[in-house]
Amino acid sequence: MAGSTTTTARRCRGDSQGGRSMPTVFVTGASRGLGLEFCRQYAAAGWQVLGGCRDPRGAEALKKAGVAVYKLNVDSDASVTDLARALEGQAIDVLILNAGVGTRERDRLGILDYGLWRDVLNTNLLGAMRVAEALLSHLGRGSLRKIVGITSGLGSHARLQREGGGNRGAYYIYRTSKAALNMAMQGLAVDLAPRGFVCVALHPGWVRTDMGGPSAPLDVTQSVAGMRKTIDRLNAKDNGRFLGHDGAEMAW
């Protein structure tokens, strides 16, 4: 059953019903990479931080940072439903849809793996939408009402047309999953604008993570620090935009 493995979660839930001194952020894919760094930086800044990951028992780094850890598999309808129930009564100000998977093999024309394609779409697109939809009422209780989809420049149509596919080809599976997430974020922006939400697609840059590899120019700390500044500055005029980690406009 979904739920927190720390007393922090119970404290956050209580604070959401009383006067909260700091905003609350929920981060999916929180156990490593960008997600873990988001949690660390927000916690260091005094935010109430809730993190979702597949196995809370192994999330020692999150617990050490004071993060309330929840069991969450974004691929699963049941897991997301359990999360929403575990968070009943909890206000969330910022939702960061970070959980995602990449592809290294079987992602070129001639060797495409369609089972892998379905799995990647289930995580990168449907997983984000499952969580966003399930936590709408929690976000409605918050004061900031920001939804951030962590996407990629590889999901940009303009970039593919400008640069081509390079040595790897068009990189179909990952690109389409992120292009679809971009469209989903625009859909949320349209539907939720009347309720005061701000929804954006945010590109972290090419980052040295398990997914980005060791050759990437940005380290995780730099990328997340930039994204946090961008998220903090978001207002109604930014709703539906595609932005880089530094706040620069990205081409769709």
Order of alpha helices (4+ residues) and beta strands (2+ residues): alpha-beta-alpha-beta-alpha-beta-alpha-beta-alpha-alpha-alpha-beta-alpha-alpha-beta-alpha-beta
